[in-house]
Amino acid sequence: MRSSNARQRGVYEKQPGSGIWWIRYMDASGRLRREKAGTKSAAILLYRKRKQEALEGRKLPEKLRSAGGPTLREFSRRFSQAIEIRSAGKPRTLQFYKEQVKRLLEYDPLANARLSDIDEALIESYVQHRSSDFVRRLTKKGVKISAERRVSPSTVNRALATLRRLLRLAQEWRVIDRVPRIRLVAGERNRDYVLSYGQDKTYLEFAPQPLADIAILVLDTGLRLGEALALEWRDVHFTQNGSQCGYLQIRDGKSRNARRAVPLTQRAHDMLAQRQAAAETMFVFAYKRNNVPRVDSLDHLHAKTRETLKLSSEFVLHSLRHTYLTRLGLAGVEAFTIMKLAGHGSVIVSQRYVHPTPQAMEDAVARLDNMNARSLESVSMDSAKRVGSGSTDQGAEVLAKRTDTRTDTALSWLSVSH
């Protein structure tokens, strides 16, 4: 006999324990539907009714057929407008979301689906479709499709992350009341290339300007490329706040955690001082009329330098920042300091750069041991002073009794163990 608590297919509570039940089913046209039913028994009856209607090919009532809210294509306009307002000063962010929304809308089943109908199955269908696509590159003759290279997991994941943010925003605006679970594709490759000091020196000798100076700054401060390019001379402080070589004030960036002060090394200080002496614009790395180099132009210069030196293709411009943070970790800097210097949003990100060596762990325990010894010595001296002065403090007597008890216990344990 089936238990009354047995799970009923197609019937669920959106919020467990709320007592409000919903049904989930496919209508006669094959579209996924959700309806609010009320009690569990009412939901079971309604689910059976809708399944029977679907089997008979009967259409739903007009009010149900028109329900479901906007499609992804329709809502994407509202989403894009929100991104333009929230990221008005971040052209690269705007371009990123514009490109990712375009990729999502290329898949018609997803683009034409109502937001309330987007579920895990439809998202998986998009993943399969997008993963089978080929890489497209923009050339002087237009878009060129590679017949050999399929899009990488990281490319698919960027689109999925955009879809997740779009749906969460829709939920926040109460357009939908559930965001499906979106699982990222496995196999994404992280670029963890770290320059050795020998490669560092050779690269800076061969890199043209302004790439060489930008590379010095990122290698010695860990700034993101966008932060370095947005740097103005008013953000550069050579001798203030007791800093030995000065510091940079980052006023804006990827997130609110990006706002920070970053100390300069001697090499970075000297490079900036030399550039300031010949500066004609408000931006540190601008040339004429405050024109700042474009990221793709720097990428091109970097790629040519890398090929000349026959360095790994894994060495990208972001590797300069990764090298700085890795060197901090190897120097024994703890995760919270790395988080502040890097402008990370969470210490979890910073922890990947911390690699405690056996010697570092030995030193840490030795410091703890010394601190414990000093503290116990201080407590013993205070107790001796109280006893010597003839104090009858009750707390001291209790402490003495506890010490005697612990000593007796330890002696008993030693006699048993031997």
Contacts in CASP RR format, 6 or more apart in sequence:
PFRMAT RR
TARGET T0000
AUTHOR 0000-0000-0000
METHOD contacts of the structure
MODEL  1
MRSSNARQRGVYEKQPGSGIWWIRYMDASGRLRREKAGTKSAAILLYRKR
KQEALEGRKLPEKLRSAGGPTLREFSRRFSQAIEIRSAGKPRTLQFYKEQ
VKRLLEYDPLANARLSDIDEALIESYVQHRSSDFVRRLTKKGVKISAERR
VSPSTVNRALATLRRLLRLAQEWRVIDRVPRIRLVAGERNRDYVLSYGQD
KTYLEFAPQPLADIAILVLDTGLRLGEALALEWRDVHFTQNGSQCGYLQI
RDGKSRNARRAVPLTQRAHDMLAQRQAAAETMFVFAYKRNNVPRVDSLDH
LHAKTRETLKLSSEFVLHSLRHTYLTRLGLAGVEAFTIMKLAGHGSVIVS
QRYVHPTPQAMEDAVARLDNMNARSLESVSMDSAKRVGSGSTDQGAEVLA
KRTDTRTDTALSWLSVSH
8 40 0 8 1.000
8 43 0 8 1.000
8 44 0 8 1.000
8 47 0 8 1.000
9 47 0 8 1.000
10 23 0 8 1.000
10 24 0 8 1.000
10 25 0 8 1.000
10 47 0 8 1.000
11 21 0 8 1.000
11 22 0 8 1.000
11 23 0 8 1.000
11 24 0 8 1.000
11 37 0 8 1.000
11 40 0 8 1.000
11 43 0 8 1.000
11 44 0 8 1.000
11 47 0 8 1.000
12 21 0 8 1.000
12 22 0 8 1.000
12 23 0 8 1.000
12 24 0 8 1.000
13 19 0 8 1.000
13 20 0 8 1.000
13 21 0 8 1.000
13 22 0 8 1.000
14 20 0 8 1.000
14 22 0 8 1.000
14 177 0 8 1.000
14 178 0 8 1.000
19 38 0 8 1.000
19 39 0 8 1.000
19 40 0 8 1.000
20 36 0 8 1.000
20 38 0 8 1.000
21 37 0 8 1.000
21 38 0 8 1.000
21 39 0 8 1.000
21 40 0 8 1.000
21 42 0 8 1.000
21 43 0 8 1.000
22 34 0 8 1.000
22 35 0 8 1.000
22 36 0 8 1.000
22 37 0 8 1.000
22 43 0 8 1.000
23 34 0 8 1.000
23 35 0 8 1.000
23 37 0 8 1.000
23 43 0 8 1.000
23 46 0 8 1.000
23 47 0 8 1.000
23 50 0 8 1.000
24 32 0 8 1.000
24 33 0 8 1.000
24 34 0 8 1.000
25 32 0 8 1.000
25 33 0 8 1.000
25 47 0 8 1.000
25 50 0 8 1.000
25 51 0 8 1.000
25 54 0 8 1.000
26 32 0 8 1.000
26 33 0 8 1.000
26 54 0 8 1.000
27 33 0 8 1.000
27 50 0 8 1.000
27 53 0 8 1.000
27 54 0 8 1.000
27 60 0 8 1.000
28 53 0 8 1.000
28 54 0 8 1.000
28 56 0 8 1.000
28 57 0 8 1.000
28 58 0 8 1.000
28 59 0 8 1.000
28 60 0 8 1.000
30 54 0 8 1.000
31 117 0 8 1.000
32 117 0 8 1.000
32 119 0 8 1.000
32 121 0 8 1.000
32 122 0 8 1.000
33 50 0 8 1.000
33 60 0 8 1.000
33 64 0 8 1.000
33 117 0 8 1.000
34 116 0 8 1.000
35 46 0 8 1.000
35 50 0 8 1.000
35 64 0 8 1.000
37 43 0 8 1.000
37 46 0 8 1.000
37 47 0 8 1.000
50 60 0 8 1.000
53 60 0 8 1.000
59 65 0 8 1.000
68 114 0 8 1.000
68 115 0 8 1.000
68 116 0 8 1.000
68 117 0 8 1.000
69 114 0 8 1.000
69 115 0 8 1.000
69 116 0 8 1.000
69 175 0 8 1.000
69 176 0 8 1.000
70 78 0 8 1.000
70 114 0 8 1.000
70 115 0 8 1.000
70 175 0 8 1.000
71 111 0 8 1.000
71 112 0 8 1.000
71 113 0 8 1.000
71 114 0 8 1.000
71 115 0 8 1.000
72 104 0 8 1.000
72 105 0 8 1.000
72 110 0 8 1.000
72 111 0 8 1.000
72 112 0 8 1.000
72 113 0 8 1.000
72 114 0 8 1.000
72 115 0 8 1.000
72 118 0 8 1.000
72 166 0 8 1.000
73 105 0 8 1.000
73 111 0 8 1.000
73 112 0 8 1.000
75 115 0 8 1.000
75 166 0 8 1.000
75 170 0 8 1.000
75 175 0 8 1.000
76 101 0 8 1.000
76 104 0 8 1.000
76 105 0 8 1.000
76 166 0 8 1.000
79 101 0 8 1.000
79 166 0 8 1.000
79 169 0 8 1.000
79 170 0 8 1.000
80 97 0 8 1.000
80 98 0 8 1.000
80 101 0 8 1.000
82 169 0 8 1.000
83 93 0 8 1.000
83 94 0 8 1.000
83 97 0 8 1.000
84 94 0 8 1.000
87 93 0 8 1.000
87 94 0 8 1.000
87 97 0 8 1.000
89 252 0 8 1.000
90 253 0 8 1.000
92 226 0 8 1.000
92 295 0 8 1.000
96 158 0 8 1.000
97 162 0 8 1.000
100 158 0 8 1.000
100 159 0 8 1.000
100 161 0 8 1.000
100 162 0 8 1.000
101 162 0 8 1.000
101 166 0 8 1.000
103 130 0 8 1.000
103 159 0 8 1.000
104 110 0 8 1.000
104 111 0 8 1.000
104 126 0 8 1.000
104 159 0 8 1.000
104 162 0 8 1.000
104 163 0 8 1.000
105 111 0 8 1.000
107 126 0 8 1.000
107 129 0 8 1.000
107 130 0 8 1.000
109 122 0 8 1.000
109 125 0 8 1.000
109 126 0 8 1.000
110 118 0 8 1.000
110 122 0 8 1.000
110 123 0 8 1.000
110 125 0 8 1.000
110 126 0 8 1.000
113 122 0 8 1.000
115 167 0 8 1.000
115 170 0 8 1.000
115 175 0 8 1.000
115 176 0 8 1.000
116 176 0 8 1.000
116 178 0 8 1.000
118 167 0 8 1.000
118 180 0 8 1.000
119 180 0 8 1.000
120 180 0 8 1.000
120 181 0 8 1.000
120 182 0 8 1.000
123 160 0 8 1.000
123 163 0 8 1.000
123 180 0 8 1.000
123 182 0 8 1.000
126 159 0 8 1.000
127 156 0 8 1.000
127 160 0 8 1.000
127 185 0 8 1.000
130 151 0 8 1.000
130 155 0 8 1.000
130 156 0 8 1.000
130 159 0 8 1.000
131 150 0 8 1.000
131 151 0 8 1.000
131 153 0 8 1.000
131 156 0 8 1.000
131 185 0 8 1.000
132 150 0 8 1.000
133 150 0 8 1.000
133 151 0 8 1.000
134 145 0 8 1.000
134 146 0 8 1.000
134 147 0 8 1.000
134 148 0 8 1.000
134 149 0 8 1.000
134 150 0 8 1.000
134 151 0 8 1.000
135 145 0 8 1.000
135 146 0 8 1.000
135 149 0 8 1.000
135 150 0 8 1.000
135 151 0 8 1.000
136 143 0 8 1.000
136 144 0 8 1.000
136 145 0 8 1.000
136 146 0 8 1.000
137 143 0 8 1.000
137 144 0 8 1.000
137 146 0 8 1.000
138 144 0 8 1.000
152 188 0 8 1.000
152 189 0 8 1.000
153 184 0 8 1.000
153 185 0 8 1.000
153 186 0 8 1.000
153 187 0 8 1.000
153 188 0 8 1.000
153 189 0 8 1.000
154 188 0 8 1.000
154 189 0 8 1.000
156 185 0 8 1.000
157 184 0 8 1.000
157 185 0 8 1.000
157 188 0 8 1.000
160 182 0 8 1.000
160 184 0 8 1.000
160 185 0 8 1.000
161 184 0 8 1.000
163 182 0 8 1.000
164 179 0 8 1.000
164 182 0 8 1.000
167 176 0 8 1.000
167 179 0 8 1.000
167 180 0 8 1.000
167 182 0 8 1.000
168 179 0 8 1.000
170 176 0 8 1.000
170 179 0 8 1.000
171 177 0 8 1.000
171 178 0 8 1.000
171 179 0 8 1.000
191 314 0 8 1.000
191 316 0 8 1.000
191 318 0 8 1.000
191 319 0 8 1.000
191 322 0 8 1.000
192 314 0 8 1.000
192 322 0 8 1.000
193 312 0 8 1.000
193 314 0 8 1.000
193 315 0 8 1.000
193 316 0 8 1.000
193 319 0 8 1.000
193 322 0 8 1.000
194 319 0 8 1.000
194 322 0 8 1.000
194 323 0 8 1.000
194 326 0 8 1.000
195 203 0 8 1.000
195 219 0 8 1.000
195 315 0 8 1.000
195 319 0 8 1.000
195 320 0 8 1.000
195 323 0 8 1.000
199 309 0 8 1.000
199 311 0 8 1.000
200 219 0 8 1.000
200 323 0 8 1.000
202 309 0 8 1.000
203 215 0 8 1.000
203 305 0 8 1.000
203 309 0 8 1.000
203 311 0 8 1.000
204 212 0 8 1.000
204 215 0 8 1.000
204 216 0 8 1.000
206 305 0 8 1.000
206 308 0 8 1.000
206 309 0 8 1.000
207 215 0 8 1.000
207 301 0 8 1.000
207 302 0 8 1.000
207 305 0 8 1.000
208 301 0 8 1.000
208 305 0 8 1.000
210 285 0 8 1.000
210 287 0 8 1.000
210 293 0 8 1.000
211 298 0 8 1.000
211 301 0 8 1.000
211 302 0 8 1.000
211 305 0 8 1.000
213 271 0 8 1.000
213 275 0 8 1.000
213 285 0 8 1.000
214 225 0 8 1.000
214 228 0 8 1.000
214 229 0 8 1.000
214 285 0 8 1.000
214 293 0 8 1.000
214 298 0 8 1.000
215 320 0 8 1.000
216 267 0 8 1.000
216 268 0 8 1.000
216 271 0 8 1.000
217 223 0 8 1.000
217 228 0 8 1.000
217 231 0 8 1.000
217 268 0 8 1.000
217 271 0 8 1.000
217 272 0 8 1.000
218 225 0 8 1.000
218 228 0 8 1.000
218 317 0 8 1.000
218 320 0 8 1.000
218 321 0 8 1.000
218 324 0 8 1.000
219 320 0 8 1.000
219 323 0 8 1.000
219 324 0 8 1.000
220 264 0 8 1.000
220 265 0 8 1.000
220 267 0 8 1.000
220 268 0 8 1.000
220 324 0 8 1.000
221 248 0 8 1.000
221 262 0 8 1.000
221 263 0 8 1.000
221 264 0 8 1.000
221 265 0 8 1.000
221 268 0 8 1.000
221 324 0 8 1.000
222 262 0 8 1.000
222 320 0 8 1.000
222 321 0 8 1.000
222 324 0 8 1.000
222 325 0 8 1.000
222 341 0 8 1.000
222 342 0 8 1.000
223 231 0 8 1.000
223 248 0 8 1.000
223 250 0 8 1.000
223 262 0 8 1.000
223 321 0 8 1.000
224 253 0 8 1.000
224 254 0 8 1.000
224 258 0 8 1.000
224 321 0 8 1.000
225 295 0 8 1.000
225 298 0 8 1.000
225 317 0 8 1.000
225 318 0 8 1.000
225 321 0 8 1.000
226 253 0 8 1.000
226 295 0 8 1.000
227 250 0 8 1.000
227 253 0 8 1.000
227 258 0 8 1.000
228 284 0 8 1.000
228 285 0 8 1.000
229 283 0 8 1.000
229 285 0 8 1.000
229 292 0 8 1.000
229 293 0 8 1.000
229 295 0 8 1.000
230 252 0 8 1.000
230 253 0 8 1.000
230 283 0 8 1.000
230 292 0 8 1.000
231 248 0 8 1.000
231 283 0 8 1.000
231 284 0 8 1.000
231 285 0 8 1.000
232 282 0 8 1.000
232 283 0 8 1.000
232 284 0 8 1.000
233 276 0 8 1.000
233 279 0 8 1.000
233 282 0 8 1.000
233 283 0 8 1.000
233 284 0 8 1.000
234 282 0 8 1.000
235 248 0 8 1.000
235 249 0 8 1.000
235 250 0 8 1.000
235 251 0 8 1.000
235 284 0 8 1.000
236 248 0 8 1.000
236 272 0 8 1.000
236 276 0 8 1.000
236 284 0 8 1.000
237 243 0 8 1.000
237 246 0 8 1.000
237 247 0 8 1.000
237 248 0 8 1.000
237 249 0 8 1.000
238 245 0 8 1.000
238 246 0 8 1.000
238 264 0 8 1.000
238 269 0 8 1.000
238 272 0 8 1.000
238 273 0 8 1.000
239 246 0 8 1.000
240 246 0 8 1.000
240 247 0 8 1.000
241 247 0 8 1.000
243 263 0 8 1.000
243 264 0 8 1.000
244 263 0 8 1.000
245 263 0 8 1.000
245 264 0 8 1.000
245 265 0 8 1.000
245 266 0 8 1.000
245 268 0 8 1.000
245 269 0 8 1.000
246 263 0 8 1.000
246 264 0 8 1.000
246 269 0 8 1.000
247 261 0 8 1.000
247 262 0 8 1.000
247 263 0 8 1.000
247 264 0 8 1.000
248 261 0 8 1.000
248 262 0 8 1.000
248 264 0 8 1.000
249 261 0 8 1.000
250 258 0 8 1.000
250 259 0 8 1.000
250 260 0 8 1.000
250 261 0 8 1.000
250 262 0 8 1.000
250 343 0 8 1.000
251 259 0 8 1.000
252 258 0 8 1.000
252 259 0 8 1.000
253 259 0 8 1.000
255 343 0 8 1.000
255 345 0 8 1.000
257 339 0 8 1.000
257 343 0 8 1.000
257 344 0 8 1.000
257 345 0 8 1.000
258 343 0 8 1.000
260 340 0 8 1.000
260 341 0 8 1.000
260 343 0 8 1.000
262 341 0 8 1.000
264 272 0 8 1.000
272 284 0 8 1.000
275 284 0 8 1.000
275 285 0 8 1.000
280 288 0 8 1.000
281 287 0 8 1.000
281 288 0 8 1.000
281 289 0 8 1.000
281 290 0 8 1.000
282 290 0 8 1.000
283 290 0 8 1.000
283 292 0 8 1.000
285 292 0 8 1.000
285 293 0 8 1.000
286 292 0 8 1.000
287 293 0 8 1.000
298 317 0 8 1.000
299 316 0 8 1.000
299 317 0 8 1.000
302 316 0 8 1.000
302 317 0 8 1.000
306 312 0 8 1.000
306 313 0 8 1.000
306 315 0 8 1.000
321 342 0 8 1.000
325 338 0 8 1.000
325 341 0 8 1.000
325 342 0 8 1.000
325 350 0 8 1.000
325 353 0 8 1.000
326 353 0 8 1.000
328 337 0 8 1.000
328 338 0 8 1.000
328 341 0 8 1.000
328 353 0 8 1.000
329 338 0 8 1.000
329 353 0 8 1.000
329 354 0 8 1.000
329 355 0 8 1.000
330 355 0 8 1.000
332 354 0 8 1.000
332 356 0 8 1.000
332 360 0 8 1.000
333 341 0 8 1.000
333 354 0 8 1.000
334 354 0 8 1.000
335 347 0 8 1.000
335 350 0 8 1.000
335 351 0 8 1.000
335 353 0 8 1.000
335 354 0 8 1.000
336 347 0 8 1.000
336 350 0 8 1.000
338 344 0 8 1.000
338 350 0 8 1.000
338 353 0 8 1.000
338 354 0 8 1.000
339 345 0 8 1.000
339 346 0 8 1.000
339 347 0 8 1.000
339 349 0 8 1.000
339 350 0 8 1.000
342 349 0 8 1.000
342 350 0 8 1.000
344 350 0 8 1.000
356 364 0 8 1.000
383 396 0 8 1.000
383 399 0 8 1.000
383 400 0 8 1.000
386 393 0 8 1.000
386 396 0 8 1.000
387 396 0 8 1.000
END
